[in-house]
Amino acid sequence: MADKLYAESIRIIQMKKNELAERIFQLQMQRNLRLDEGYTPYQKSKCLQDALYNLEYIAESLSMDSDEIWINYLNWLKTLLITLGVKASDIAEHMLIISEVLEEYLSEHDLDKIRKLIEIAVKIFYNQDVELRQSLDKGNPRYTEAKRYMNLLLSSRRNDAIQYMMSLASDKHAIRDIYLNILQPVQREIGFLWHTHKISVAQEHYCTGVTQLLIAQFYPLIFDATDKDLKLVGTCVSGELHEIGLRMVSDIMEIDGWDTVYLGANMPNGGILETIARERADLVAISVTFPLNLHKAEDLIAKIRANSDTAKTKIMVGGYPFLTDAGLWKKIGADAYAIDASMADSVARKLVKGF
């Protein structure tokens, strides 16, 4: 594992990240008076926060031996900052200062890797193109309905949005279609609109809250007393707050014939292990949407393997980081990963039953 190769550098970055971030921030302000004199105190605090995030992503990339984690974060950050009007040259300069500061703390062996990561960052930020990927496209068989639902959300018409979706939910199969072709792409599009500053964080939270309320109203149609021979426990790792994707995966697997126990966001490891053992789960589905939580998923999986009551339980992971680096699921010790909710059942059955 990469964490053995770079263990000391990871430890230093994590232990001294506040000190390192402050040093990076001060050097950038000293060398760029335009920023020092032009930025408001709030903008400067965000600059310091960005330095912290950048250091954390470097550490996570080293830990997972994944340049892709760093590259995808950089492209995400570039879109966020460039659409705010931040100059690409300022961000590139910031990255070079990160390398300079880390050279004061890390060993020469590890610095070769750091310099490579910073070189990648500078190239990305000096490339002026910003890739904007939208999730709603006209090839979606439910494009019209998805567009209408999203517009109702963005207009703060909660009741109309819920009533419209409920009118489409005639049975389990219709709900599965709604999840995959309406709710999933709409949630991704809402995230894209926030990312590109088209809507506020408050609007994003409102839209997500309405979709969560809608999902709860589907439950009488999804859950029944039918006997099911496969048991799933679905959970997010500790600190992971984005749970709506996992919730949809769990519901779809319930529709597809699994008996599901959904634990949700920010679950402590002890509670997860206890539930897996008590429920005698065939499978645990672990969701990670925030790449900085990957090491927590790795730790949870190690604990599941080490516990005699849970060691034989199959482990499937999912979430954004596993789409950016197809080998990550192996690196953290999982048995498989599902690309999205539509694939979860087939991946899970093959894992548990072999077909």
C-alpha positions in Angstrom: 0.0 0.0 0.0 1.1 3.6 -0.7 0.6 4.6 2.9 3.6 2.4 3.7 5.7 4.1 1.1 4.7 7.6 2.2 3.7 7.0 5.8 6.0 9.6 7.3 4.9 12.4 4.8 1.2 11.6 5.3 1.7 11.7 9.1 3.5 15.1 8.9 0.9 16.7 6.6 -2.0 15.5 8.7 -0.3 16.4 12.0 1.0 19.8 10.9 -1.7 20.8 8.3 -2.7 24.0 10.1 0.8 25.1 10.4 1.6 24.3 6.8 -1.6 26.0 5.5 -0.8 29.2 7.5 2.7 29.2 6.0 1.4 28.7 2.5 -1.2 31.4 2.9 1.3 33.9 4.3 3.8 33.3 1.5 1.2 33.8 -1.1 0.0 37.1 0.4 3.6 38.4 0.7 4.4 37.6 -2.9 1.1 38.8 -4.4 0.2 42.2 -3.0 -2.8 42.4 -5.3 -4.3 39.6 -3.3 -3.1 40.8 0.1 -4.5 44.3 -0.4 -7.6 43.4 -2.6 -9.0 40.4 -0.7 -11.5 40.9 2.1 -11.0 39.2 5.4 -13.6 36.6 4.3 -11.8 35.9 1.0 -8.5 35.5 2.9 -10.1 33.0 5.3 -11.4 31.0 2.3 -7.8 31.1 0.8 -6.5 29.6 4.0 -9.2 27.0 4.0 -8.4 26.1 0.4 -4.8 25.6 1.5 -5.9 23.1 4.1 -8.1 21.2 1.7 -5.3 21.0 -0.9 -3.0 19.5 1.8 -5.6 17.0 2.8 -6.1 15.9 -0.8 -2.4 15.5 -1.3 -2.3 13.3 1.8 -5.3 11.2 0.7 -3.8 10.8 -2.8 -0.6 9.5 -1.2 -2.4 7.3 1.2 -4.5 5.7 -1.6 -1.6 5.8 -4.2 -4.0 7.5 -6.6 -3.1 10.4 -8.8 -6.7 10.3 -10.0 -8.0 11.5 -6.6 -5.8 14.5 -6.9 -6.6 15.2 -10.6 -10.3 15.0 -10.1 -10.2 17.2 -7.1 -8.1 19.8 -9.1 -10.6 19.8 -12.0 -13.5 20.2 -9.5 -11.6 23.0 -7.7 -10.7 24.7 -11.0 -14.4 24.8 -12.1 -15.4 26.2 -8.7 -12.7 28.9 -8.6 -12.6 30.0 -12.3 -16.4 30.4 -12.4 -15.9 32.7 -9.3 -13.5 34.8 -11.2 -10.3 33.7 -9.6 -7.3 33.9 -11.9 -5.8 30.5 -12.9 -2.3 32.0 -12.5 -3.0 32.8 -8.8 -4.1 29.2 -8.2 -1.0 27.8 -10.0 1.2 30.1 -7.9 -0.5 28.8 -4.8 0.3 25.2 -5.9 3.9 26.0 -6.4 4.1 27.5 -2.9 2.6 24.3 -1.5 5.5 22.4 -3.0 8.0 25.0 -1.7 6.7 24.8 1.8 6.5 21.0 1.9 10.1 20.8 0.8 11.0 22.3 4.2 9.2 19.4 6.0 9.3 16.2 3.9 12.1 13.8 2.9 13.7 14.0 -0.6 12.3 10.6 -1.6 8.7 11.7 -0.9 9.2 15.1 -2.5 9.7 13.5 -5.9 6.0 12.4 -5.7 4.9 15.8 -4.3 6.6 17.6 -7.2 4.8 15.3 -9.7 1.5 16.1 -8.1 2.2 19.9 -8.1 3.3 19.7 -11.8 0.0 18.1 -12.6 -1.8 20.9 -10.8 0.0 23.7 -12.5 -0.7 22.1 -16.0 -4.4 21.8 -15.1 -4.7 25.4 -13.9 -2.8 26.9 -16.8 -5.1 25.1 -19.2 -7.8 27.7 -19.6 -10.5 25.2 -20.6 -13.2 24.5 -18.0 -15.0 21.2 -18.5 -18.7 21.6 -17.5 -20.6 18.3 -17.3 -24.3 18.4 -16.9 -26.3 15.4 -15.8 -29.6 16.1 -17.5 -29.5 15.2 -21.1 -32.2 14.7 -23.7 -31.2 11.0 -24.2 -32.7 10.3 -20.8 -36.0 8.5 -21.3 -37.5 10.6 -18.5 -35.8 13.9 -19.5 -39.1 15.8 -19.7 -40.3 14.6 -16.3 -36.8 15.2 -14.7 -36.6 18.7 -16.1 -40.1 19.5 -14.8 -39.3 18.1 -11.3 -36.1 20.1 -11.1 -37.8 23.3 -12.1 -40.4 22.8 -9.4 -37.6 22.3 -6.9 -35.7 25.4 -8.0 -39.0 27.4 -7.8 -39.4 26.3 -4.2 -42.7 24.5 -5.1 -42.2 21.6 -2.7 -45.8 20.3 -2.6 -46.2 20.5 -6.4 -42.9 18.7 -6.9 -43.9 15.9 -4.5 -47.4 15.6 -5.9 -46.0 15.4 -9.5 -43.6 12.6 -8.6 -46.3 10.7 -6.6 -48.6 10.9 -9.6 -45.9 8.9 -11.6 -45.4 6.3 -8.8 -47.9 3.6 -9.7 -45.9 0.6 -8.4 -42.4 -0.6 -7.4 -41.2 -0.7 -11.0 -42.3 2.9 -11.6 -40.5 4.0 -8.5 -37.3 2.2 -9.6 -37.6 4.1 -12.9 -38.2 7.4 -11.0 -35.1 6.9 -8.9 -32.8 6.0 -11.8 -34.0 8.4 -14.5 -35.4 11.3 -12.5 -34.1 11.6 -8.9 -30.5 10.5 -9.6 -29.8 12.8 -12.5 -31.7 15.7 -10.9 -29.6 15.4 -7.7 -26.4 15.4 -9.8 -27.6 18.4 -11.8 -28.5 20.3 -8.6 -24.9 19.6 -7.4 -23.6 20.9 -10.8 -25.6 24.1 -10.5 -24.2 24.7 -7.0 -20.7 23.9 -8.2 -20.9 26.5 -11.0 -22.5 29.1 -8.7 -25.8 29.0 -10.5 -27.7 28.3 -7.2 -26.8 28.9 -3.6 -25.9 26.3 -1.0 -29.3 27.0 0.6 -31.1 26.2 -2.6 -29.1 23.0 -3.0 -30.0 21.9 0.6 -33.6 22.8 0.0 -33.8 20.7 -3.2 -32.1 17.8 -1.5 -34.4 18.0 1.5 -37.5 17.9 -0.7 -36.2 14.8 -2.5 -35.5 13.1 0.8 -39.1 13.9 1.9 -40.4 12.5 -1.4 -38.4 9.3 -1.0 -39.9 8.8 2.5 -43.4 9.0 0.9 -42.5 6.2 -1.5 -41.9 3.7 1.4 -45.4 2.3 1.6 -45.1 1.2 -2.0 -41.5 -0.1 -1.6 -41.6 -2.1 1.6 -43.9 -5.1 2.2 -44.0 -8.3 4.2 -42.7 -10.5 1.4 -40.0 -13.0 2.6 -36.6 -12.2 1.2 -33.6 -14.5 1.3 -30.8 -11.9 1.1 -30.0 -9.3 3.7 -28.2 -5.9 3.1 -26.9 -3.4 5.5 -26.3 0.0 3.9 -24.2 2.6 5.6 -22.0 5.7 5.2 -18.6 5.9 7.0 -18.1 8.2 10.0 -18.0 11.8 8.9 -19.8 11.1 5.6 -22.8 13.3 5.4 -24.0 12.8 1.8 -26.4 9.9 2.2 -29.1 10.3 -0.4 -27.3 8.2 -3.0 -26.9 5.3 -0.6 -30.6 5.7 0.4 -31.6 5.3 -3.3 -29.3 2.3 -3.7 -30.8 0.7 -0.6 -34.4 1.3 -1.8 -33.7 0.0 -5.3 -32.2 -3.2 -3.8 -35.3 -3.5 -1.6 -37.4 -3.3 -4.8 -35.0 -5.9 -6.4 -35.7 -8.4 -3.7 -33.3 -7.6 -0.8 -34.2 -7.2 2.8 -32.4 -3.9 3.6 -31.3 -2.2 6.7 -30.4 1.4 6.0 -28.2 3.0 8.6 -27.6 6.3 6.7 -25.0 9.1 7.2 -22.1 9.5 9.6 -22.2 6.1 11.3 -19.6 5.1 13.9 -17.8 1.9 13.2 -19.0 0.2 16.3 -22.6 0.6 15.4 -22.0 -0.7 11.9 -20.3 -3.8 13.1 -23.0 -4.5 15.7 -25.7 -4.2 13.0 -24.0 -6.4 10.5 -23.6 -9.1 13.2 -27.1 -8.8 14.6 -28.8 -8.8 11.2 -26.5 -11.6 9.9 -26.1 -9.6 6.8 -25.1 -11.2 3.5 -23.7 -7.9 2.2 -22.7 -4.5 3.5 -22.9 -1.6 1.1 -20.6 1.3 2.1 -21.0 4.7 0.5 -18.2 7.2 0.1 -18.9 10.4 -1.8 -16.2 12.7 -0.2 -12.7 11.4 -1.3 -11.2 12.5 2.0 -13.2 9.8 3.7 -11.6 6.9 1.7 -9.2 6.1 4.5 -12.2 5.8 6.9 -13.8 3.3 4.6 -10.5 1.4 4.5 -10.4 1.4 8.3 -14.0 0.2 8.5 -13.4 -2.6 6.1 -10.4 -3.8 8.0 -12.5 -3.8 11.2 -15.2 -5.9 9.5 -12.6 -8.4 8.3 -11.0 -8.6 11.8 -14.3 -9.3 13.6 -15.2 -13.0 13.8 -19.0 -12.1 13.7 -18.7 -10.1 10.5 -15.5 -11.4 8.7 -17.5 -13.5 6.1 -19.8 -10.7 5.1 -19.3 -9.5 1.6 -18.5 -5.8 1.1 -19.6 -3.6 -1.8 -18.6 0.0 -2.1 -19.9 2.9 -4.2 -19.7 6.6 -4.6 -18.0 9.3 -6.6 -14.3 8.4 -5.8 -14.7 4.9 -7.2 -15.8 6.3 -10.5 -12.6 8.4 -10.8 -10.2 5.5 -10.0 -11.5 2.1 -11.0 -9.0 0.3 -8.8 -9.8 2.1 -5.5 -12.2 -0.5 -4.3 -9.4 -3.1 -4.3 -7.0 -0.8 -2.6 -9.3 -0.3 0.4 -10.1 -4.0 0.7 -13.7 -4.2 -0.7 -15.0 -7.2 -2.6 -16.6 -5.2 -5.4 -18.0 -1.8 -6.3 -21.1 -0.7 -8.1 -21.0 2.1 -10.6 -24.4 3.4 -9.7 -27.8 2.3 -8.3 -28.8 0.6 -11.5 -25.9 -1.9 -11.2 -26.0 -2.5 -7.5 -28.3 -5.5 -7.5 -26.5 -7.4 -10.2 -23.1 -6.7 -8.7 -24.3 -7.7 -5.2 -26.0 -11.0 -6.3 -22.9 -12.1 -8.2 -20.8 -11.3 -5.1 -23.1 -13.2 -2.7 -24.5 -16.0 -4.8 -21.9 -16.2 -7.6 -24.4 -15.5 -10.4 
